[in-house]
């Protein structure tokens, strides 16, 4: 199973969402999850993981999820290969037992064209990083369902976390 995650912030509260699916090219989620997280850390440039990692781990633990692979909205490595980002910190927190792929909409300083993936007819790339083989990760992201730049199930998890109102 593959778990796509995203987090939406409202002041010091966050809504984390997860979309679980079987294969990279699935068109529909197998299951969807949301969870409210309170007392979120402030944003720090280059240390985004401090804010988002606790939310993703809370979702996984709360629902007792056991994915084979996780997709994060962001980077595994901020420079593509060595400087840890959210995905690498998640990989380490899960003791290296679950592969992680990062899919980012915007380039981070130091990310070059080798991390770009063009989907559909879009001229604007996504940026893919991975704890595993980069070329395989790029093929997997490219194969995801959807005609547009952003894959359907990644758009779904983004919409899901933004649609829940904190109570």
Backbone as CSV, one residue per row, in Angstrom:
resi,resn,N_x,N_y,N_z,CA_x,CA_y,CA_z,C_x,C_y,C_z
1,UNK,0.838,-1.185,0.000,0.000,0.000,0.000,0.881,1.245,0.000
2,UNK,0.394,2.269,-0.647,1.077,3.557,-0.747,0.217,4.584,-0.014
3,UNK,0.862,5.398,0.806,0.169,6.439,1.556,0.675,7.800,1.092
4,UNK,-0.223,8.619,0.572,0.111,10.007,0.232,-0.362,10.876,1.388
5,UNK,0.491,11.826,1.809,0.154,12.668,2.951,0.271,14.144,2.595
6,UNK,-0.475,14.953,3.337,-0.368,16.406,3.215,-0.903,17.015,4.506
7,UNK,-0.451,18.222,4.799,-0.853,18.908,6.019,-1.246,20.335,5.672
8,UNK,-2.346,20.781,6.265,-2.820,22.155,6.093,-2.810,22.821,7.461
9,UNK,-2.283,24.047,7.512,-2.101,24.757,8.778,-3.066,25.918,8.918
10,UNK,-3.596,26.055,10.138,-4.439,27.184,10.500,-3.943,27.638,11.871
11,UNK,-3.144,28.707,11.870,-2.523,29.204,13.101,-1.671,28.104,13.736
12,UNK,-1.994,27.686,14.958,-1.195,26.655,15.628,-1.862,25.282,15.564
13,UNK,-2.812,25.147,14.667,-3.506,23.880,14.457,-3.207,23.402,13.035
14,UNK,-3.220,22.077,12.868,-3.017,21.508,11.537,-4.013,20.380,11.321
15,UNK,-4.366,20.196,10.069,-5.136,19.037,9.655,-4.216,18.229,8.745
16,UNK,-3.940,17.014,9.157,-3.125,16.114,8.340,-4.074,15.128,7.673
17,UNK,-3.807,14.865,6.405,-4.639,13.932,5.647,-3.756,12.860,5.026
18,UNK,-4.364,11.715,4.829,-3.690,10.616,4.153,-4.644,9.945,3.193
19,UNK,-4.113,9.587,2.045,-4.862,8.831,1.047,-4.073,7.551,0.800
20,UNK,-4.701,6.435,1.069,-4.065,5.130,0.916,-4.534,4.506,-0.392
21,UNK,-3.583,3.976,-1.171,-3.944,3.317,-2.425,-3.005,2.149,-2.687
22,UNK,-3.389,1.277,-3.619,-2.678,0.024,-3.842,-1.500,0.151,-4.807
23,UNK,-1.720,0.774,-5.936,-0.708,0.854,-6.996,-0.499,2.309,-7.406
24,UNK,0.667,2.603,-7.937,0.995,3.980,-8.328,-0.005,4.556,-9.323
25,UNK,-0.562,3.727,-10.194,-1.463,4.244,-11.233,-2.946,4.139,-10.851
26,UNK,-3.250,3.856,-9.583,-4.649,3.813,-9.142,-5.330,5.151,-9.405
27,UNK,-6.619,5.074,-9.722,-7.394,6.287,-9.980,-8.205,6.728,-8.770
28,UNK,-8.449,5.804,-7.838,-9.257,6.088,-6.653,-8.516,5.629,-5.401
29,UNK,-8.713,6.329,-4.301,-8.102,5.873,-3.047,-8.809,4.636,-2.497
30,UNK,-8.067,3.800,-1.788,-8.661,2.663,-1.086,-9.295,3.153,0.215
31,UNK,-8.603,4.112,0.881,-9.108,4.705,2.113,-8.568,6.126,2.238
32,UNK,-9.295,6.931,3.024,-8.873,8.301,3.309,-8.926,8.534,4.809
33,UNK,-8.002,9.374,5.294,-7.902,9.640,6.729,-7.612,11.117,6.962
34,UNK,-8.149,11.650,8.046,-7.780,12.999,8.482,-7.620,12.986,9.996
35,UNK,-6.792,13.922,10.481,-6.552,14.032,11.913,-6.176,15.471,12.230
36,UNK,-6.728,15.996,13.310,-6.391,17.339,13.770,-5.183,17.245,14.705
37,UNK,-4.237,18.145,14.519,-3.055,18.222,15.383,-2.975,19.636,15.951
38,UNK,-2.793,19.734,17.255,-2.707,21.030,17.925,-1.264,21.368,18.292
39,UNK,-1.058,22.627,18.672,0.249,23.109,19.142,1.369,22.820,18.149
40,UNK,1.159,23.244,16.928,2.115,23.030,15.846,3.280,24.000,15.983
41,UNK,4.471,23.504,15.695,5.673,24.345,15.751,5.595,25.446,14.699
42,UNK,6.269,26.547,14.955,6.350,27.635,13.986,7.130,27.181,12.759
43,UNK,6.845,27.807,11.627,7.566,27.509,10.394,8.999,28.020,10.493
44,UNK,9.951,27.170,10.088,11.351,27.562,9.985,11.845,27.156,8.595
45,UNK,12.317,28.100,7.830,12.823,27.799,6.498,13.948,26.763,6.588
46,UNK,13.858,25.726,5.762,14.862,24.671,5.753,14.677,23.651,6.866
47,UNK,13.725,23.894,7.751,13.434,22.969,8.856,11.927,22.692,8.938
48,UNK,11.328,22.616,7.782,9.897,22.393,7.660,9.479,21.104,8.363
49,UNK,10.369,20.125,8.375,10.063,18.834,8.977,9.675,18.963,10.457
50,UNK,10.211,19.965,11.145,9.888,20.139,12.560,8.398,20.419,12.750
51,UNK,7.794,21.001,11.755,6.380,21.339,11.796,5.512,20.182,11.282
52,UNK,5.937,19.566,10.209,5.090,18.593,9.518,5.278,17.152,9.990
53,UNK,6.493,16.776,10.355,6.765,15.390,10.740,5.878,14.896,11.888
54,UNK,5.717,15.645,12.977,4.853,15.155,14.050,3.414,14.884,13.591
55,UNK,2.938,15.675,12.652,1.577,15.487,12.134,1.469,14.185,11.328
56,UNK,2.423,13.954,10.449,2.396,12.738,9.624,2.535,11.503,10.507
57,UNK,3.434,11.547,11.483,3.598,10.415,12.396,2.340,10.194,13.235
58,UNK,1.678,11.270,13.652,0.435,11.143,14.418,-0.636,10.439,13.592
59,UNK,-0.751,10.797,12.310,-1.725,10.152,11.422,-1.433,8.656,11.310
60,UNK,-0.173,8.319,11.041,0.226,6.914,10.888,-0.067,6.138,12.174
61,UNK,0.298,6.704,13.308,0.102,6.013,14.577,-1.370,5.935,14.981
62,UNK,-2.102,7.028,14.813,-3.519,7.057,15.208,-4.335,5.991,14.474
63,UNK,-4.094,5.870,13.172,-4.854,4.921,12.360,-4.142,3.573,12.200
64,UNK,-2.991,3.430,12.861,-2.198,2.197,12.794,-1.937,1.782,11.349
65,UNK,-1.517,2.740,10.544,-1.251,2.503,9.125,0.082,1.789,8.948
66,UNK,0.135,0.889,8.000,1.344,0.116,7.707,1.644,0.157,6.204
67,UNK,1.892,1.350,5.658,2.153,1.429,4.212,3.525,0.853,3.861
68,UNK,3.660,0.452,2.612,4.956,0.017,2.090,5.770,1.223,1.631
69,UNK,5.045,2.288,1.272,5.687,3.479,0.731,4.849,4.705,1.108
70,UNK,5.528,5.820,1.336,4.834,7.068,1.676,5.281,8.164,0.723
71,UNK,4.314,8.959,0.275,4.604,10.138,-0.541,4.350,11.363,0.326
72,UNK,5.344,12.231,0.421,5.175,13.474,1.172,5.123,14.644,0.198
73,UNK,4.415,15.676,0.615,4.351,16.923,-0.135,5.584,17.727,0.269
74,UNK,6.645,17.573,-0.482,7.904,18.240,-0.153,9.071,17.402,-0.614
75,UNK,10.163,17.517,0.108,11.417,16.878,-0.294,11.868,15.804,0.680
76,UNK,12.500,14.760,0.136,13.212,13.793,0.960,14.573,14.397,1.306
77,UNK,15.238,14.915,0.280,16.512,15.607,0.458,16.384,16.992,-0.149
78,UNK,16.719,18.010,0.628,16.555,19.392,0.173,17.456,19.730,-1.003
79,UNK,18.615,19.085,-1.077,19.522,19.300,-2.202,19.447,18.154,-3.203
80,UNK,18.531,17.229,-2.966,18.336,16.097,-3.857,19.019,14.823,-3.407
81,UNK,20.093,14.925,-2.612,20.832,13.696,-2.310,21.417,13.587,-0.900
82,UNK,21.603,14.689,-0.152,22.240,14.519,1.156,21.646,15.361,2.291
83,UNK,21.153,16.546,2.023,20.643,17.416,3.077,19.208,16.989,3.416
84,UNK,18.986,16.408,4.619,17.682,15.825,4.928,16.545,16.829,4.965
85,UNK,15.461,16.430,4.333,14.213,17.178,4.376,13.170,16.345,5.090
86,UNK,11.923,16.732,4.985,10.822,16.035,5.643,10.854,14.534,5.365
87,UNK,11.006,14.159,4.112,10.964,12.742,3.747,12.057,11.916,4.392
88,UNK,13.258,12.447,4.474,14.368,11.717,5.110,14.136,11.601,6.608
89,UNK,13.639,12.654,7.233,13.337,12.589,8.662,12.216,11.574,8.935
90,UNK,11.229,11.498,8.050,10.164,10.502,8.179,10.735,9.096,8.012
91,UNK,11.562,8.905,7.006,12.217,7.617,6.749,12.985,7.159,7.992
92,UNK,13.732,8.069,8.591,14.502,7.741,9.788,13.590,7.440,10.976
93,UNK,12.519,8.216,11.138,11.583,7.996,12.245,10.909,6.625,12.141
94,UNK,10.759,6.138,10.912,10.159,4.821,10.678,11.233,3.741,10.559
95,UNK,12.438,4.062,11.037,13.577,3.146,11.107,13.962,2.564,9.757
96,UNK,13.748,3.321,8.682,14.141,2.881,7.350,13.324,1.725,6.808
97,UNK,12.182,1.434,7.418,11.368,0.284,7.018,10.350,0.608,5.935
98,UNK,10.147,1.900,5.665,9.155,2.334,4.676,9.834,3.311,3.721
99,UNK,9.768,3.026,2.433,10.323,3.939,1.447,9.545,5.244,1.415
100,UNK,10.247,6.336,1.101,9.595,7.648,1.060,9.986,8.358,-0.233
101,UNK,8.988,8.914,-0.891,9.195,9.749,-2.075,8.641,11.133,-1.769
102,UNK,9.403,12.138,-2.115,8.954,13.511,-1.973,8.544,14.060,-3.325
103,UNK,7.402,14.711,-3.370,6.929,15.381,-4.586,6.661,16.831,-4.213
104,UNK,7.452,17.724,-4.787,7.342,19.150,-4.477,6.910,19.925,-5.714
105,UNK,6.145,20.984,-5.474,5.662,21.826,-6.573,6.670,22.895,-6.968
106,UNK,7.555,23.245,-6.039,8.512,24.326,-6.287,9.933,23.859,-6.027
107,UNK,10.890,24.407,-6.769,12.285,23.997,-6.553,12.835,24.574,-5.255
108,UNK,13.691,23.806,-4.604,14.414,24.269,-3.426,15.820,24.622,-3.897
109,UNK,16.464,25.561,-3.247,17.816,25.960,-3.620,18.704,24.723,-3.728
110,UNK,19.377,24.576,-4.854,20.275,23.449,-5.064,19.661,22.307,-5.848
111,UNK,18.350,22.318,-6.037,17.700,21.262,-6.819,17.874,21.589,-8.298
112,UNK,18.408,20.628,-9.026,18.626,20.869,-10.454,17.618,20.104,-11.307
113,UNK,17.783,20.196,-12.591,16.811,19.628,-13.538,16.693,18.110,-13.460
114,UNK,17.698,17.433,-12.904,17.635,15.970,-12.847,16.531,15.474,-11.911
115,UNK,15.952,16.359,-11.119,14.879,15.988,-10.198,13.502,16.370,-10.740
116,UNK,13.457,16.924,-11.928,12.203,17.375,-12.525,11.445,16.233,-13.188
117,UNK,10.128,16.309,-13.079,9.216,15.402,-13.775,8.147,16.265,-14.424
118,UNK,7.958,16.074,-15.720,6.867,16.753,-16.427,5.740,15.758,-16.621
119,UNK,4.532,16.182,-16.291,3.357,15.330,-16.435,2.356,16.007,-17.353
120,UNK,1.610,15.186,-18.068,0.597,15.720,-18.960,1.218,16.669,-19.961
121,UNK,0.539,17.750,-20.232,1.049,18.743,-21.168,1.689,19.923,-20.451
122,UNK,1.895,19.781,-19.157,2.452,20.873,-18.358,3.904,21.159,-18.742
123,UNK,4.237,22.420,-18.774,5.614,22.853,-19.006,6.322,23.129,-17.682
124,UNK,5.532,23.107,-16.600,6.066,23.365,-15.260,6.280,22.026,-14.558
125,UNK,7.500,21.742,-14.113,7.781,20.430,-13.530,7.358,20.290,-12.074
126,UNK,7.283,19.028,-11.649,7.274,18.659,-10.245,8.708,18.261,-9.922
127,UNK,9.059,18.268,-8.656,10.414,17.915,-8.230,10.323,16.688,-7.338
128,UNK,10.999,15.618,-7.753,10.901,14.329,-7.085,12.235,13.975,-6.444
129,UNK,12.177,13.587,-5.164,13.334,13.054,-4.454,12.880,11.775,-3.760
130,UNK,13.831,10.922,-3.374,13.444,9.624,-2.845,14.516,9.034,-1.938
131,UNK,14.075,8.177,-1.012,15.015,7.406,-0.207,15.548,6.222,-1.004
132,UNK,14.900,5.905,-2.101,15.313,4.792,-2.953,15.886,5.307,-4.259
133,UNK,15.748,4.511,-5.288,16.254,4.842,-6.609,15.474,6.028,-7.200
134,UNK,16.170,7.110,-7.499,15.525,8.326,-8.003,14.810,8.089,-9.322
135,UNK,15.442,7.410,-10.252,14.820,7.200,-11.559,13.535,6.395,-11.428
136,UNK,13.526,5.390,-10.556,12.308,4.614,-10.330,11.228,5.488,-9.705
137,UNK,11.605,6.325,-8.753,10.633,7.231,-8.125,10.015,8.161,-9.164
138,UNK,10.832,8.683,-10.062,10.321,9.574,-11.107,9.353,8.832,-12.037
139,UNK,9.675,7.584,-12.372,8.786,6.773,-13.207,7.460,6.544,-12.480
140,UNK,7.524,6.233,-11.194,6.307,5.997,-10.411,5.427,7.244,-10.367
141,UNK,6.026,8.401,-10.108,5.248,9.643,-10.046,4.666,9.972,-11.420
142,UNK,5.436,9.761,-12.454,4.954,10.008,-13.811,3.781,9.096,-14.150
143,UNK,3.804,7.859,-13.636,2.750,6.884,-13.953,1.458,7.107,-13.166
144,UNK,1.491,8.016,-12.183,0.290,8.245,-11.377,-0.846,8.786,-12.234
145,UNK,-2.049,8.412,-11.866,-3.243,8.793,-12.610,-3.442,10.312,-12.628
146,UNK,-3.954,10.780,-13.743,-4.280,12.193,-13.900,-3.669,12.773,-15.150
147,UNK,-4.412,13.671,-15.782,-3.977,14.286,-17.036,-3.086,15.498,-16.822
148,UNK,-3.069,16.017,-15.619,-2.434,17.303,-15.379,-1.102,17.163,-14.642
149,UNK,-0.497,18.284,-14.372,0.805,18.340,-13.703,0.801,17.578,-12.387
150,UNK,-0.221,17.809,-11.579,-0.286,17.205,-10.255,-1.159,15.953,-10.320
151,UNK,-0.648,14.782,-9.909,-1.436,13.543,-9.983,-2.747,13.624,-9.196
152,UNK,-3.745,12.908,-9.673,-5.087,12.933,-9.097,-5.096,12.635,-7.599
153,UNK,-4.408,11.584,-7.161,-4.466,11.213,-5.747,-3.674,12.172,-4.866
154,UNK,-2.658,12.834,-5.405,-1.958,13.865,-4.630,-2.822,15.111,-4.509
155,UNK,-3.547,15.417,-5.559,-4.513,16.520,-5.493,-5.606,16.181,-4.490
156,UNK,-6.024,14.924,-4.456,-7.077,14.507,-3.523,-6.640,14.692,-2.067
157,UNK,-5.416,14.307,-1.718,-4.967,14.447,-0.335,-4.812,15.921,0.037
158,UNK,-4.400,16.747,-0.919,-4.308,18.193,-0.694,-5.694,18.773,-0.415
159,UNK,-6.665,18.396,-1.227,-8.036,18.879,-1.050,-8.632,18.387,0.265
160,UNK,-8.344,17.150,0.608,-8.876,16.550,1.824,-8.405,17.300,3.071
161,UNK,-7.126,17.594,3.174,-6.647,18.282,4.384,-7.147,19.711,4.454
162,UNK,-7.421,20.334,3.328,-7.927,21.705,3.321,-9.436,21.781,3.556
163,UNK,-10.125,20.658,3.371,-11.591,20.663,3.477,-12.090,20.467,4.902
164,UNK,-11.239,19.965,5.775,-11.650,19.706,7.157,-11.446,20.964,7.971
165,UNK,-12.474,21.368,8.705,-12.391,22.544,9.553,-12.052,22.110,10.977
166,UNK,-11.012,22.692,11.575,-10.683,22.315,12.954,-11.822,22.672,13.898
167,UNK,-12.063,21.838,14.872,-13.130,22.055,15.850,-12.557,22.681,17.093
